Amino acid sequence: MQDTHLLTSEELDFIQDLPFAQPASSQTPSLKVDGGTQTKALLTRLAASDQLTIEAHFNGERVTFPLNLVEDEFHSLSLEIGVPQVVEQGAPERAWRLHMQTPIALLDEHGHASGMWLHSLSTTGMLVEVRHNAVPNSCTLWLPQADGEPIRLQGILARRTDQRLVAYRLSGRKTAHRERLRQYIYQQHRLLNPLQATQGT
C-alpha cells in the first residue's frame, strides 16, 4: 500500500495561520509541551542530539518546519516553530522555486540598479538576467521589499543559459538575511499555492 500523508483541514488551517506566514509579523509561533515528565525528557534528549522538525506532504511538495525546544522559568517546555523549508518532491528533490511573473530589478549595495534582473528564486539559488556586458563570477545583490529592508542575496556563478540568463548558487550560511529569504519565499508560496486538504482513502 502506498504511504499516504494526510492533513486534516484543522491542521492545514493551523499552518496557514502561523504568524511568520503573515507579512511583517515578528511573532514566533510555539506549541506547549504537556505530556508528562517522560515525554519532556524524551524531547529534551532528541533536541540535544538532532534537529526536531514537523513535516507536511501535499501537492507533490514537502514542507519542513524546524522546531526549537524552549524551557521557561517555571520549567515548562514549548516547541518554537521556525520558518519552513519548501521542497519539490521528485528525483532529485530540490528547493521550491518562485518564478517571477515580471522580472525584478535587483539592487547593488548602495541601493542603485545593478543591471541584473531576477527571474526565479529559491533558498539555494537564483536565475538572473544580466543586462550589461560583464557577468560576475560572484555577486552580492539586494532584493527590494516594499515593506522593509531589502534581502541580501550572495551568489556564486553556477551556469550560464541562453538569452543572457545566469544561474547563481546562493550562500548556505545561516544569517538573518537567509532566514528572511526563507520567510519571503514561504509567504510567496502561500500566496501562490493555498493549502487544500488532502483527500485519500
Residue frames relative to the residue before (quaternion, step in Angstrom):
aa qw qx qy qz dx dy dz
M 1.0000 0.0000 0.0000 0.0000 0.00 0.00 0.00
Q 0.4753 -0.6780 0.4844 0.2823 3.55 -0.95 0.85
D 0.4484 -0.6797 0.5163 0.2655 3.54 -1.01 0.88
T 0.0616 -0.8169 0.5734 -0.0087 3.57 -0.45 1.23
H 0.2300 -0.7658 0.5890 0.1168 3.56 -0.78 1.05
L 0.0854 -0.8186 0.5680 0.0004 3.55 -0.60 1.18
L 0.1143 -0.7526 0.6442 0.0739 3.52 -1.10 0.76
T 0.3811 -0.7085 0.5396 0.2480 3.55 -0.90 0.90
S 0.6507 -0.5102 0.3749 0.4193 3.56 -1.23 0.32
E 0.6161 0.5407 -0.3487 0.4544 3.61 1.11 -0.65
E 0.6559 0.5022 -0.3136 0.4683 3.60 0.98 -0.81
L 0.6496 0.5060 -0.3165 0.4710 3.57 1.00 -0.79
D 0.6335 0.5201 -0.3302 0.4681 3.59 1.00 -0.79
F 0.6253 0.5412 -0.3355 0.4511 3.58 1.04 -0.79
I 0.6612 0.4986 -0.3073 0.4688 3.60 0.91 -0.92
Q 0.6615 0.5198 -0.3095 0.4431 3.58 0.94 -0.90
D 0.7492 0.4291 -0.2138 0.4569 3.57 1.03 -0.82
L 0.3708 0.7258 -0.5066 0.2811 3.62 1.22 0.13
P 0.5700 -0.6524 0.3714 0.3339 3.61 -0.82 0.96
F 0.6779 0.4927 -0.3335 0.4318 3.65 0.90 -0.79
A 0.5944 0.5579 -0.3748 0.4415 3.60 1.25 -0.18
Q 0.6315 0.4966 -0.3377 0.4905 3.56 1.29 -0.09
P 0.5309 -0.6405 0.4414 0.3363 3.63 -0.85 0.88
A 0.8560 0.1510 -0.1408 0.4741 3.53 -1.21 0.78
S 0.4484 0.6784 -0.4742 0.3373 3.63 1.13 0.49
S 0.2002 -0.7848 0.5762 0.1096 3.57 -1.00 0.83
Q 0.4830 0.6795 -0.4310 0.3454 3.59 1.27 0.04
T 0.2549 -0.7291 0.6110 0.1733 3.53 -1.24 0.58
P 0.3213 -0.7625 0.5203 0.2115 3.63 -0.45 1.09
S 0.0267 -0.8057 0.5917 -0.0083 3.57 -1.10 0.67
L 0.2723 -0.7225 0.6137 0.1651 3.52 -1.34 0.44
K 0.3698 -0.7273 0.5316 0.2273 3.59 -0.82 0.97
V 0.2985 -0.7358 0.5828 0.1727 3.58 -0.99 0.91
D 0.0980 0.8012 -0.5770 0.1246 3.57 -0.51 1.20
G 0.4065 0.7504 -0.4323 0.2912 3.56 0.79 1.03
G 0.6621 -0.5108 0.3175 0.4470 3.58 1.16 0.41
T 0.7080 -0.4928 0.3111 0.3988 3.55 -1.29 0.31
Q 0.6416 0.5272 -0.3430 0.4391 3.62 0.98 -0.73
T 0.6535 0.5019 -0.3121 0.4729 3.58 0.96 -0.85
K 0.6565 0.5074 -0.3115 0.4631 3.58 0.94 -0.86
A 0.6522 0.5076 -0.3190 0.4638 3.59 0.97 -0.82
L 0.6403 0.5235 -0.3233 0.4598 3.59 1.00 -0.82
L 0.6730 0.4925 -0.3019 0.4620 3.59 0.87 -0.93
T 0.6295 0.5354 -0.3327 0.4543 3.58 1.02 -0.78
R 0.6634 0.4914 -0.3038 0.4756 3.60 0.95 -0.86
L 0.6656 0.5004 -0.3102 0.4587 3.58 0.91 -0.86
A 0.6719 0.5008 -0.3019 0.4546 3.59 0.92 -0.90
A 0.6393 0.5323 -0.3267 0.4485 3.59 1.12 -0.63
S 0.7501 0.4146 -0.2137 0.4688 3.59 1.09 -0.67
D 0.8159 0.0143 0.0269 0.5774 3.60 1.12 -0.51
Q 0.6032 -0.5505 0.4347 0.3796 3.56 -1.35 0.19
L 0.2977 -0.7348 0.5833 0.1767 3.56 -0.84 1.00
T 0.0028 -0.8053 0.5925 -0.0217 3.57 -1.02 0.79
I 0.2278 -0.6803 0.6639 0.2110 3.50 -1.43 0.21
E 0.1391 -0.8092 0.5693 0.0427 3.57 -0.88 0.98
A 0.0687 -0.7601 0.6447 0.0437 3.52 -1.12 0.80
H 0.1460 -0.7803 0.6051 0.0602 3.59 -0.97 0.94
F 0.2874 0.7399 -0.5764 0.1943 3.58 -0.83 0.99
N 0.8569 0.1292 -0.1099 0.4867 3.54 -1.26 0.64
G 0.6807 -0.5059 0.2937 0.4409 3.58 1.01 0.78
E 0.6525 0.4715 -0.3168 0.5016 3.58 1.23 0.39
R 0.2367 -0.7387 0.6119 0.1547 3.54 -1.27 0.51
V 0.1184 -0.7747 0.6197 0.0418 3.56 -0.81 1.06
T 0.0758 -0.8184 0.5695 -0.0121 3.57 -0.58 1.21
F 0.1703 -0.7927 0.5830 0.0533 3.54 -0.65 1.21
P 0.3094 -0.7399 0.5595 0.2091 3.65 -0.66 0.99
L 0.1944 -0.7795 0.5882 0.0931 3.57 -1.10 0.76
N 0.1271 -0.7620 0.6302 0.0778 3.56 -1.09 0.78
L 0.3356 -0.7443 0.5470 0.1848 3.57 -0.82 1.04
V 0.0425 -0.8114 0.5818 -0.0372 3.58 -0.68 1.15
E 0.1545 -0.7763 0.6069 0.0725 3.56 -0.97 0.94
D 0.2829 -0.7736 0.5415 0.1685 3.58 -0.82 0.97
E 0.7458 -0.4248 0.2719 0.4351 3.58 -1.31 -0.02
F 0.6764 0.4597 -0.2879 0.4983 3.58 1.27 -0.32
H 0.4936 -0.6879 0.3853 0.3670 3.58 1.38 0.26
S 0.4080 0.6605 -0.5084 0.3726 3.56 1.15 0.64
L 0.2968 -0.7696 0.5444 0.1526 3.56 -1.01 0.85
S 0.0167 0.7598 -0.6497 -0.0171 3.53 -1.22 0.61
L 0.3523 -0.7107 0.5724 0.2077 3.53 -1.26 0.51
E 0.2193 -0.7690 0.5888 0.1178 3.58 -0.54 1.19
I 0.2923 -0.7742 0.5447 0.1357 3.56 -0.86 1.05
G 0.2654 -0.7877 0.5417 0.1254 3.56 -0.72 1.13
V 0.6750 -0.4622 0.3751 0.4359 3.55 -1.34 0.09
P 0.3964 -0.7696 0.4473 0.2249 3.63 -0.68 1.03
Q 0.3705 -0.6496 0.6094 0.2635 3.48 -1.44 0.26
V 0.1906 -0.7763 0.5927 0.0985 3.59 -0.85 0.99
V 0.0528 -0.8107 0.5823 -0.0301 3.58 -0.73 1.12
E 0.3643 -0.6913 0.5809 0.2278 3.54 -1.04 0.87
Q 0.3070 -0.7715 0.5284 0.1768 3.59 -0.62 1.11
G 0.3488 0.6993 -0.5609 0.2732 3.53 -1.02 0.86
A 0.4683 -0.6350 0.5161 0.3333 3.55 -1.24 -0.39
P 0.4736 -0.4286 -0.7280 0.2490 1.54 -0.45 2.44
E 0.5797 -0.5327 0.4653 0.4046 3.53 -1.36 0.10
R 0.0076 0.7936 -0.6083 -0.0030 3.56 -1.16 0.57
A 0.6300 -0.5411 0.3990 0.3888 3.52 -1.24 0.53
W 0.5459 -0.6196 0.4532 0.3357 3.57 -1.04 0.81
R 0.2345 -0.7906 0.5570 0.0983 3.56 -0.94 0.95
L 0.2858 -0.7281 0.6044 0.1517 3.49 -1.06 0.93
H 0.1648 -0.7868 0.5906 0.0709 3.58 -0.64 1.15
M 0.3513 -0.7549 0.5193 0.1923 3.57 -0.72 1.09
Q 0.4339 -0.6821 0.5192 0.2772 3.60 -0.84 0.93
T 0.7552 0.0968 -0.0531 0.6461 3.54 1.13 -0.77
P 0.4921 -0.6738 0.4486 0.3203 3.64 -0.67 1.01
I 0.3168 -0.7499 0.5583 0.1596 3.56 -1.06 0.84
A 0.4042 -0.7038 0.5316 0.2423 3.57 -0.89 0.97
L 0.2610 -0.7693 0.5669 0.1368 3.57 -0.69 1.14
L 0.3790 -0.7418 0.5207 0.1868 3.55 -1.17 0.67
D 0.4266 -0.6480 0.5463 0.3157 3.57 -1.26 0.33
E 0.7540 -0.4151 0.2571 0.4393 3.59 -1.30 0.03
H 0.6802 0.4698 -0.2858 0.4846 3.59 1.22 -0.39
G 0.5622 -0.6238 0.3771 0.3907 3.59 1.28 0.05
H 0.5364 0.6135 -0.4072 0.4123 3.57 1.27 0.30
A 0.6523 -0.4982 0.3861 0.4209 3.59 -1.25 0.34
S 0.3271 -0.7813 0.5075 0.1581 3.58 -0.82 1.02
G 0.4507 -0.6672 0.4657 0.3671 3.59 1.22 -0.44
M 0.6509 0.4486 -0.3144 0.5256 3.57 1.31 0.25
W 0.1704 -0.8090 0.5620 0.0249 3.54 -0.89 1.07
L 0.3785 -0.7577 0.4980 0.1862 3.54 -0.78 1.11
H 0.1641 -0.7967 0.5780 0.0651 3.58 -0.83 1.08
S 0.7881 -0.0850 0.0428 0.6081 3.61 1.04 -0.69
L 0.1196 -0.8044 0.5819 -0.0079 3.52 -1.19 0.67
S 0.0259 0.7460 -0.6654 -0.0014 3.54 -1.17 0.74
T 0.6695 -0.4789 0.3556 0.4426 3.57 -1.25 -0.07
T 0.7371 0.4105 -0.2275 0.4862 3.60 1.21 -0.32
G 0.8325 0.0171 0.0135 0.5536 3.62 1.14 -0.34
M 0.1704 -0.7672 0.6068 0.1187 3.53 -1.34 0.15
L 0.2622 -0.7245 0.6177 0.1577 3.52 -1.27 0.59
V 0.0049 -0.8250 0.5628 -0.0510 3.56 -0.57 1.16
E 0.3506 -0.6828 0.5973 0.2326 3.52 -1.31 0.47
V 0.2311 -0.7747 0.5764 0.1188 3.57 -0.76 1.05
R 0.1339 -0.8294 0.5413 0.0344 3.57 -0.51 1.19
H 0.6493 0.3804 -0.3686 0.5458 3.56 1.12 0.66
N 0.7225 -0.5034 0.2700 0.3896 3.57 -1.22 0.24
A 0.7469 0.4140 -0.2292 0.4671 3.59 0.87 -0.91
V 0.1727 -0.7474 0.6339 0.0989 3.54 -1.03 0.91
P 0.2853 -0.8014 0.4945 0.1786 3.62 -0.30 1.17
N 0.5120 -0.6404 0.4810 0.3105 3.57 -1.17 0.64
S 0.7698 0.0451 -0.0498 0.6347 3.56 1.22 -0.46
C 0.0475 -0.8132 0.5800 -0.0031 3.55 -1.12 0.54
T 0.1511 -0.7172 0.6666 0.1353 3.50 -1.35 0.42
L 0.0323 0.8070 -0.5810 0.1007 3.53 -0.43 1.29
W 0.3101 -0.7523 0.5584 0.1614 3.53 -1.27 0.38
L 0.2884 -0.7473 0.5824 0.1386 3.55 -0.89 1.07
P 0.3483 -0.7657 0.4919 0.2246 3.64 -0.41 1.15
Q 0.1601 -0.7612 0.6238 0.0755 3.53 -1.19 0.73
A 0.4831 -0.6967 0.4488 0.2827 3.57 -0.79 1.01
D 0.7996 0.3035 -0.1348 0.5004 3.58 1.02 -0.79
G 0.8278 0.1335 -0.0888 0.5376 3.60 1.05 0.45
E 0.7790 -0.3313 0.2679 0.4601 3.51 -1.39 -0.31
P 0.5313 -0.6228 0.4581 0.3464 3.62 -0.98 0.72
I 0.4169 -0.6879 0.5383 0.2514 3.58 -1.25 0.51
R 0.3724 -0.7414 0.5165 0.2120 3.58 -0.78 1.04
L 0.0958 -0.7721 0.6278 0.0239 3.55 -1.00 0.95
Q 0.0644 -0.7954 0.6026 0.0014 3.59 -0.50 1.20
G 0.0218 0.8467 -0.5263 0.0746 3.57 -0.52 1.18
I 0.2233 -0.7216 0.6390 0.1449 3.51 -1.35 0.53
L 0.5582 -0.6399 0.4155 0.3260 3.57 -0.86 1.02
A 0.1547 -0.7967 0.5812 0.0593 3.57 -0.83 1.05
R 0.7688 -0.2281 0.1661 0.5739 3.60 0.89 -0.89
R 0.3535 -0.6938 0.5851 0.2264 3.51 -1.35 0.39
T 0.1599 -0.7613 0.6193 0.1063 3.56 -1.14 0.62
D 0.6822 -0.4413 0.3615 0.4574 3.55 -1.30 -0.12
Q 0.8007 0.3210 -0.2281 0.4514 3.57 -1.34 0.18
R 0.5852 -0.6346 0.3421 0.3712 3.57 1.14 0.77
L 0.4082 0.6612 -0.5153 0.3614 3.56 1.04 0.76
V 0.1043 -0.8052 0.5837 -0.0052 3.54 -0.87 1.04
A 0.2657 -0.7605 0.5744 0.1450 3.58 -0.93 0.93
Y 0.0918 -0.7797 0.6187 0.0271 3.56 -0.97 0.95
R 0.3356 -0.7006 0.5935 0.2103 3.53 -1.10 0.79
L 0.3339 -0.7720 0.5094 0.1818 3.58 -0.72 1.05
S 0.6121 -0.5629 0.4170 0.3668 3.53 -1.19 0.63
G 0.3323 -0.7647 0.5242 0.1733 3.56 -0.97 0.89
R 0.4333 0.7110 -0.4624 0.3049 3.58 1.25 0.03
K 0.4349 -0.6973 0.5072 0.2595 3.56 -0.99 0.88
T 0.1440 0.7715 -0.5998 0.1556 3.55 -0.51 1.24
A 0.6727 -0.4700 0.3694 0.4360 3.56 -1.30 0.17
H 0.6425 0.5170 -0.3288 0.4602 3.60 1.04 -0.74
R 0.6375 0.5217 -0.3352 0.4573 3.61 1.02 -0.73
E 0.6418 0.5022 -0.3225 0.4814 3.59 1.03 -0.75
R 0.6431 0.5059 -0.3249 0.4742 3.59 1.02 -0.75
L 0.6120 0.5373 -0.3456 0.4662 3.59 1.09 -0.68
R 0.6462 0.5107 -0.3211 0.4675 3.60 0.93 -0.86
Q 0.6569 0.5055 -0.3101 0.4655 3.56 0.97 -0.86
Y 0.6427 0.5262 -0.3179 0.4572 3.58 0.95 -0.89
I 0.6845 0.4812 -0.2936 0.4623 3.59 0.85 -0.95
Y 0.6496 0.5065 -0.3278 0.4627 3.59 0.98 -0.76
Q 0.6189 0.5318 -0.3438 0.4647 3.61 1.02 -0.74
Q 0.6706 0.4851 -0.2980 0.4756 3.59 0.95 -0.88
H 0.6116 0.5477 -0.3406 0.4582 3.59 1.07 -0.75
R 0.6532 0.5134 -0.3120 0.4608 3.59 0.96 -0.85
L 0.6604 0.5120 -0.3103 0.4533 3.58 0.98 -0.84
L 0.7418 0.4200 -0.2205 0.4741 3.58 0.97 -0.88
N 0.7945 0.2114 -0.0831 0.5632 3.58 1.15 -0.62
P 0.1204 -0.8059 0.5763 0.0624 3.60 0.30 1.17
L 0.4741 -0.6878 0.4671 0.2897 3.56 -0.87 0.94
Q 0.1136 -0.7635 0.6334 0.0544 3.50 -1.04 0.90
A 0.5459 -0.6064 0.4549 0.3567 3.57 -1.04 0.71
T 0.3985 -0.7209 0.5193 0.2275 3.57 -0.89 0.98
Q 0.2437 -0.7635 0.5830 0.1334 3.55 -0.88 0.96
G 0.1928 0.7839 -0.5739 0.1378 3.58 -0.98 0.75
T 0.3216 -0.7281 0.5674 0.2110 3.54 -1.31 0.18
